[in-house]
Amino acid sequence: MCVDYTDLNKACPKDSFPLPRIDQLVDATSGHQMLSFMDAYSGYNQIQMDPADEEATSFQTDKGLYCYLVMPFGLKNAGATYQRLMNKVFKNLIGRTMEVYVDDMLVKSLEKSQHISDLEECFNLLRSYNMRLNPSKCAFGVTSGKFLGFMVTHRGIEANPEKIKALRDMLPPRNIKEVQRLNGRIAALSRFLARSGDKYLPFFKILRGARSSGFQWTDKCQEAFEQLRTYLA
């Protein structure tokens, strides 16, 4: 369940605690022989609300008025709060044997023989803070896997096959919204597409000119689109 906290979020000052850069986290995982991917079980709900703030999370039901005792989804600063906690819990492991992005955790080992020990360090901290994992979203002792939208292997970083397929199977855009979707998918794979900024500039020009001339899918756009699908095939 997710409550609409739009009004509450407008009244709350922004927590500027920074989230890690995804590209840096992904790069830091490449070249490791053994990996374990973990996901927290209803991560936000594992953080208790300050008693003074519980009333602010109140919501109505047909059985009365209720409030959250744990941090709910939908709060403006939930992500920053969770990341701060993760940085505190794993401060001695992050960058060495772990990488953490909100509730996505990865244990990495340069040598296979070291992985059990690295996992033990992580599990000891999880137990000490009473944190729970979601078994259905965890994978232990593997050589590759998906992390923050990328395929991480001992060879390096590879494009996510699902993202490639989604882009390859797209039909030519018919409106501005579909062009935005196309550009978003290209941006997600930009590190794997040589000179993507130059090759696919026609798509971005459509958005720049949309206010004055509306949607215009030109021959150059179609040519660039076909070249993209051929490149990904």
C-alpha positions as CSV (number, residue, x, y, z in Angstrom):
1,M,0.0,0.0,0.0
2,C,1.2,3.5,-0.8
3,V,-0.4,6.7,0.6
4,D,-0.4,9.9,-1.3
5,Y,1.8,12.2,0.7
6,T,1.9,15.0,-1.8
7,D,0.9,17.7,0.7
8,L,3.2,16.4,3.4
9,N,6.1,16.3,1.0
10,K,5.5,19.9,0.0
11,A,5.8,20.9,3.6
12,C,8.9,18.9,4.3
13,P,12.4,20.4,3.8
14,K,14.5,18.4,1.4
15,D,17.1,16.1,2.8
16,S,20.1,16.7,0.5
17,F,22.0,13.5,1.5
18,P,23.4,12.3,-1.8
19,L,22.7,9.0,-3.4
20,P,25.7,7.2,-4.9
21,R,26.5,7.6,-8.6
22,I,25.2,4.5,-10.4
23,D,28.0,4.5,-13.0
24,Q,30.7,4.6,-10.2
25,L,29.0,1.8,-8.3
26,V,28.7,-0.4,-11.4
27,D,32.3,0.3,-12.5
28,A,33.5,-0.6,-8.9
29,T,32.0,-4.1,-9.2
30,S,33.7,-5.2,-12.5
31,G,36.6,-7.6,-12.4
32,H,35.5,-9.6,-9.3
33,Q,35.5,-13.4,-9.5
34,M,32.5,-13.9,-7.2
35,L,29.4,-11.9,-6.5
36,S,26.3,-12.0,-4.4
37,F,23.2,-9.8,-5.1
38,M,20.9,-9.0,-2.2
39,D,17.7,-7.0,-1.9
40,A,16.1,-5.8,1.4
41,Y,12.6,-7.1,2.3
42,S,10.3,-4.1,2.2
43,G,13.4,-2.0,2.9
44,Y,11.7,1.3,3.9
45,N,9.4,-0.5,6.3
46,Q,12.4,-1.7,8.3
47,I,13.1,1.8,9.5
48,Q,11.1,3.0,12.5
49,M,9.5,6.4,12.4
50,D,10.4,8.9,15.1
51,P,7.4,8.9,17.5
52,A,7.1,12.7,17.1
53,D,6.6,12.2,13.3
54,E,4.2,9.3,13.3
55,E,1.1,11.5,13.4
56,A,2.2,13.2,10.2
57,T,1.9,10.0,8.3
58,S,-1.8,9.5,9.2
59,F,-4.2,8.2,6.6
60,Q,-8.0,7.4,6.5
61,T,-9.6,4.0,6.1
62,D,-13.2,2.8,6.4
63,K,-12.3,1.6,9.9
64,G,-10.7,4.7,11.2
65,L,-7.6,6.9,11.2
66,Y,-4.2,5.1,11.2
67,C,-0.5,6.2,11.1
68,Y,2.7,4.5,10.2
69,L,5.1,3.3,12.9
70,V,7.7,2.5,10.3
71,M,8.9,4.6,7.3
72,P,6.3,4.2,4.5
73,F,6.9,4.4,0.7
74,G,6.1,7.8,-0.8
75,L,7.8,10.1,1.6
76,K,10.0,12.8,0.0
77,N,13.1,11.9,2.0
78,A,12.7,8.2,2.3
79,G,15.4,7.4,-0.2
80,A,18.0,9.7,1.4
81,T,17.1,8.4,4.8
82,Y,17.6,4.8,3.7
83,Q,20.9,5.5,2.0
84,R,22.2,7.3,5.1
85,L,21.4,4.2,7.1
86,M,23.1,1.8,4.7
87,N,26.2,4.0,4.6
88,K,26.3,3.8,8.4
89,V,25.7,0.1,8.6
90,F,28.2,-0.9,6.0
91,K,30.7,2.0,6.3
92,N,33.7,-0.4,6.8
93,L,32.7,-2.6,3.8
94,I,31.5,-0.2,1.1
95,G,34.1,0.2,-1.6
96,R,36.0,-2.8,-0.3
97,T,33.8,-5.9,-0.4
98,M,30.3,-4.2,-0.8
99,E,28.5,-1.7,-2.9
100,V,25.0,-0.4,-1.8
101,Y,22.4,1.7,-3.6
102,V,19.4,2.2,-1.3
103,D,18.0,-1.3,-0.8
104,D,20.2,-3.0,-3.5
105,M,23.3,-4.6,-2.0
106,L,26.2,-6.4,-3.7
107,V,29.0,-8.3,-2.0
108,K,32.0,-8.7,-4.3
109,S,35.2,-10.8,-3.9
110,L,38.3,-10.6,-6.1
111,E,39.0,-14.3,-5.2
112,K,36.4,-17.0,-4.9
113,S,38.0,-18.4,-1.8
114,Q,37.4,-15.1,0.0
115,H,33.7,-14.8,-0.8
116,I,32.3,-16.8,2.2
117,S,34.3,-14.6,4.5
118,D,33.0,-11.5,2.8
119,L,29.4,-12.7,3.0
120,E,29.9,-13.5,6.7
121,E,31.0,-9.9,7.4
122,C,27.9,-8.6,5.6
123,F,25.5,-11.0,7.4
124,N,26.9,-10.2,10.8
125,L,26.1,-6.5,10.2
126,L,22.6,-7.4,8.9
127,R,21.8,-9.4,12.0
128,S,23.2,-6.7,14.4
129,Y,20.7,-4.2,12.9
130,N,17.9,-6.7,12.5
131,M,17.7,-6.2,8.8
132,R,15.9,-8.8,6.6
133,L,16.5,-9.8,3.0
134,N,14.0,-10.8,0.3
135,P,15.2,-14.4,-0.6
136,S,13.3,-14.3,-3.9
137,K,15.4,-11.3,-5.1
138,C,18.8,-12.6,-3.8
139,A,21.5,-14.5,-5.7
140,F,24.6,-15.8,-3.8
141,G,27.9,-17.0,-5.1
142,V,27.5,-16.2,-8.8
143,T,29.9,-14.9,-11.4
144,S,27.5,-12.4,-13.1
145,G,24.2,-10.7,-12.5
146,K,22.1,-7.6,-12.9
147,F,23.0,-4.6,-10.7
148,L,21.3,-1.2,-11.1
149,G,20.2,-2.0,-14.7
150,F,23.6,-3.4,-15.9
151,M,25.0,-6.8,-16.3
152,V,28.1,-7.2,-14.0
153,T,30.5,-10.0,-14.7
154,H,34.2,-10.8,-13.9
155,R,35.0,-9.7,-17.4
156,G,33.5,-6.2,-16.9
157,I,30.2,-4.3,-17.5
158,E,27.8,-5.5,-20.1
159,A,24.6,-4.1,-21.4
160,N,21.4,-5.5,-20.0
161,P,19.9,-7.9,-22.6
162,E,16.4,-6.9,-21.6
163,K,17.1,-3.3,-22.3
164,I,18.7,-4.2,-25.7
165,K,15.6,-6.2,-26.6
166,A,13.2,-3.5,-25.6
167,L,15.0,-1.0,-27.8
168,R,15.5,-3.4,-30.7
169,D,11.8,-4.3,-30.7
170,M,10.5,-0.7,-30.7
171,L,8.4,0.5,-33.6
172,P,9.1,4.0,-35.0
173,P,7.7,6.6,-32.6
174,R,4.4,8.2,-33.5
175,N,4.3,11.0,-31.0
176,I,6.4,13.0,-28.6
177,K,5.9,10.7,-25.7
178,E,7.2,7.7,-27.7
179,V,10.3,9.8,-28.8
180,Q,10.9,10.5,-25.1
181,R,10.7,6.8,-24.3
182,L,13.2,6.1,-27.2
183,N,15.6,8.7,-25.9
184,G,15.4,7.3,-22.4
185,R,16.2,3.8,-23.6
186,I,19.2,5.1,-25.7
187,A,20.5,7.0,-22.7
188,A,20.3,3.8,-20.5
189,L,22.6,2.1,-23.1
190,S,24.7,5.1,-24.0
191,R,27.9,3.7,-22.6
192,F,27.6,0.8,-25.0
193,L,26.7,2.8,-28.1
194,A,29.7,4.4,-29.7
195,R,29.2,8.2,-30.4
196,S,25.5,7.9,-29.4
197,G,25.2,11.6,-29.0
198,D,26.1,12.3,-32.6
199,K,24.4,9.3,-34.2
200,Y,21.0,9.8,-32.6
201,L,21.0,13.6,-32.5
202,P,17.9,13.6,-34.8
203,F,15.8,12.1,-32.0
204,F,16.8,14.8,-29.5
205,K,16.2,17.5,-32.1
206,I,12.6,16.4,-32.3
207,L,12.1,17.2,-28.6
208,R,13.8,20.6,-28.9
209,G,11.6,21.6,-31.8
210,A,8.4,20.1,-30.5
211,R,7.0,23.3,-29.0
212,S,7.3,25.3,-32.2
213,S,6.7,22.8,-34.9
214,G,5.1,19.8,-33.1
215,F,6.0,16.2,-33.8
216,Q,8.0,15.6,-37.0
217,W,9.5,12.2,-37.7
218,T,11.9,13.0,-40.6
219,D,13.7,10.8,-43.0
220,K,16.9,11.4,-41.0
221,C,15.1,10.2,-37.9
222,Q,14.0,7.0,-39.7
223,E,17.5,6.4,-41.0
224,A,19.0,6.8,-37.6
225,F,16.3,4.5,-36.1
226,E,17.0,1.7,-38.6
227,Q,20.8,2.0,-38.0
228,L,20.2,1.7,-34.3
229,R,18.1,-1.5,-34.6
230,T,20.7,-2.9,-37.1
231,Y,23.5,-2.2,-34.7
232,L,21.7,-3.9,-31.8
233,A,20.6,-7.0,-33.9
